[in-house]
Amino acid sequence: NAFQDVVVRKDGTVRDARDIIVQFKYGGGGLDFYSNPAELLEKKIAVEDEG
């Protein structure tokens, strides 16, 4: 199924309806296995602290 509901979260990740990360960075080309997960986690924590 090529069409699915996705949402861009405040942390910049794109997630599907099951809250699974589809893209680590909005505008990227899919899963970025070379990104730094620790950096992503720090960003997510910072965004959650703001909201």
DALIN-V113701 format. One record per helix or strand of 2 or more residues. SS is the DSSP state (2 for helix, 1 for strand). FROM is the first residue (numbers start at 1). LEN is the number of residues. Records with the same first field share a line. If there is no record, write none. Layout:
BEGIN
SS->FROM-LEN + FROM-LEN
END
This chain:
BEGIN
1->6-3 + 14-3 + 21-3
2->37-14
END
